[in-house]
Amino acid sequence: MGTDDKMDHKLEEFGGKAKEKVGQATGDEELEAQGDRDQTKSNIKQAGDKIKDAFRK
């Protein structure tokens, strides 16, 4: 797994957290939910990265 992919997945997680916080602050439930989905998607990708790394060692 490339370092670039791992960084992209981590950035996606941080972007999701930011969306969630902005949604909470502004009362925008849709943006908050979108941020939560982004985080979940990123966490799944990161788990996949860890599995791939485990098989490469």
ZIBEL-V601917 format. One record per residue. N is the residue number from 0. RES is the residue in three letters. PSI is psi in degrees with one decimal (* if undefined). OMEGA is omega in radians with two decimals (* if undefined). NEAR is the number of other ideal C-beta (glycine too) atoms within 8 Angstrom. Layout:
BEGIN
N|RES|PSI|OMEGA|NEAR / N|RES|PSI|OMEGA|NEAR
END
This chain:
BEGIN
0|MET|129.5|-3.11|7 / 1|GLY|150.5|3.12|5 / 2|THR|-34.2|3.13|5 / 3|ASP|-41.7|3.12|6 / 4|ASP|-43.3|-3.13|9 / 5|LYS|-41.1|3.12|11 / 6|MET|-41.1|3.12|8 / 7|ASP|-42.2|-3.13|8 / 8|HIS|-38.0|3.12|12 / 9|LYS|-40.4|3.10|10 / 10|LEU|-37.1|3.10|8 / 11|GLU|-39.3|3.11|12 / 12|GLU|-46.5|3.13|13 / 13|PHE|-37.4|3.08|8 / 14|GLY|-39.8|3.09|10 / 15|GLY|-40.7|3.11|17 / 16|LYS|-41.2|3.13|10 / 17|ALA|-44.7|3.11|9 / 18|LYS|-42.6|-3.13|13 / 19|GLU|-44.4|-3.13|13 / 20|LYS|-42.4|3.11|9 / 21|VAL|-41.5|3.10|11 / 22|GLY|-40.5|3.10|16 / 23|GLN|-43.2|-3.09|8 / 24|ALA|-33.2|-3.08|6 / 25|THR|-5.6|-3.11|7 / 26|GLY|17.7|-3.14|6 / 27|ASP|95.7|-3.08|8 / 28|GLU|-32.9|3.14|7 / 29|GLU|-44.4|3.11|7 / 30|LEU|-39.5|3.10|12 / 31|GLU|-44.7|3.13|12 / 32|ALA|-38.1|3.12|9 / 33|GLN|-41.3|3.09|11 / 34|GLY|-40.3|3.11|17 / 35|ASP|-42.3|3.10|10 / 36|ARG|-42.0|3.12|9 / 37|ASP|-41.8|3.12|13 / 38|GLN|-43.2|-3.14|12 / 39|THR|-45.0|3.13|9 / 40|LYS|-42.7|3.13|10 / 41|SER|-41.3|3.14|13 / 42|ASN|-37.1|3.10|9 / 43|ILE|-42.7|3.12|8 / 44|LYS|-41.2|3.13|10 / 45|GLN|-36.4|3.08|12 / 46|ALA|-41.4|3.07|8 / 47|GLY|-39.4|3.09|8 / 48|ASP|-43.8|-3.12|12 / 49|LYS|-38.8|3.12|8 / 50|ILE|-44.9|3.12|8 / 51|LYS|-43.0|3.13|9 / 52|ASP|-38.5|-3.13|9 / 53|ALA|-36.2|-3.13|7 / 54|PHE|-18.4|-3.13|6 / 55|ARG|-16.3|-3.08|6 / 56|LYS|*|*|4
END
